[in-house]
Amino acid sequence: MLRLTFFLILLFVSCSHCISAKEREIHEYALDLFGATHMRIAAREWMLERGQTDVVPPLIRSLRYFPEDSSQTLLVLKELTGEDFGKNWFEWIVWWQDNPTEPFTNNEIYLEKVFKRIDKNFDIFFYPDIERQIRLEEILWGGVRKDGIPALTNPKLILANEADYITDKELVFGISINGDTRAYPYRFMDWHEMLNDEIGGVAVSLAYCTLCGSGILYKTQIGSNKEPIIFGSSGFLYRSNKLMYDQETHSLWNQFNGQPVVGKLTNSGIKLEVLPLVTTTWGEWLKQHPDTKVLAEDTGFHRDYTPGAAYGAYFFSEELMFPASVQDKTLNKKEKVFGLRISGANKAWPLSSFKKQTVINDQIGIIPIVLIGNEKSETVRAYRSDGIQFKLSESGELTADNQVWTLTENELIGPNNKKLSRLPGHISYWFAWTGYFPETLAK
């Protein structure tokens, strides 16, 4: 009776979307992998007898949710793929990323139904014939519901002298736009990951992926549109990177490159502009910007905002929490790098290059640049250099040709008021940077 009910539901949905009887059967058995025990057994037997690899993705996905069935599922996977990674769901996913199999037709309808069992609100992200730039079968649930990691939108700010809750050594995201200077402590962003705000008259989102160690500041007013894009956390991941979503179209966006990858805005040509921000300690930021405002402790949410409470164990681990294929072993997968992507060229510098406060004169593509950084505070700022060779004096001043330059958040200012503009780079783990920019150069 239960199987008949599932079949009738699928029949109704399938007919409305012109799915053939053969496709309905595949959908039915793929869904049965997430049903009652006897349904899962029957589904695996059918898949084994059928012998087609288009069901490999749901089989691997089921390993995560039904580890008690792993021995039976592994028998089918081994027969269909010729591979054997044991019960290690993580390794199966990495193999799957490197060895894609063609999914069965209309798998977006199947995914909608599977994810809806976790959270009924997930169905808004998947529908028939949905536009996509990534393989839908690689989208994984991150362990939270839609907006289970709540965004901070226009949060309360306080003056620096009122911020008695924060210590000098805590890391913050520092932002300064048109004279509006603000700090957003890491320990708050660990719990919220998305910030929607207006800074210096510019609508922005700070998209922070804790899993890939990257906080990226995006301008969210596109073209002549008056209303900025407001982002939230979907609850989904792609290769251990968060998929954020916009509240108007519910398209899924790649946090790392600022592009819509699933949904109505996909293939629209929209790409968010990256703006400068810096990671530094509260003490350093306050010393450089005594007029700064800072996120208030009263966010409107009840969380344990103690430093490290959310992801401390992950940050200090060498392992990933979710699967991601890492092809480039130049650096350790979770080594932190500072990356730039301009003029069609990508380049990354390990934070270890800045063990002491250090100046690096370099170039990206054909553009000469200078980087000023400090590994201990995870601080790197990059500027165009126009080929000028910079260094630090014994007193710690930035100089070129024995003349002192002034470092600001937006530019370097030198003799005769010469100005060199800031470049919008950011910190991330190596696995994420090389995963999205595989052609990158590691300095």
PyMOL commands that set and color helices and strands:
alter all, ss='L'
color gray80, all
select helices_A, chain A and resi 2-16+21-32+37-50+53-65+67-81+89-98+107-116+120-125+136-138+160-162+186-192+282-288+312-315+351-354+415-417+430-436
alter helices_A, ss='H'
color red, helices_A
select strands_A, chain A and resi 139-141+152-153+157-159+171-177+180-185+194-199+202-209+214-219+231-238+242-246+252-254+259-262+273-275+278-281+293-295+336-342+345-350+358-364+367-374+379-384+391-392+398-400+403-407+411-413+419-423+426-429+441-442
alter strands_A, ss='S'
color yellow, strands_A
deselect
rebuild
show_as cartoon
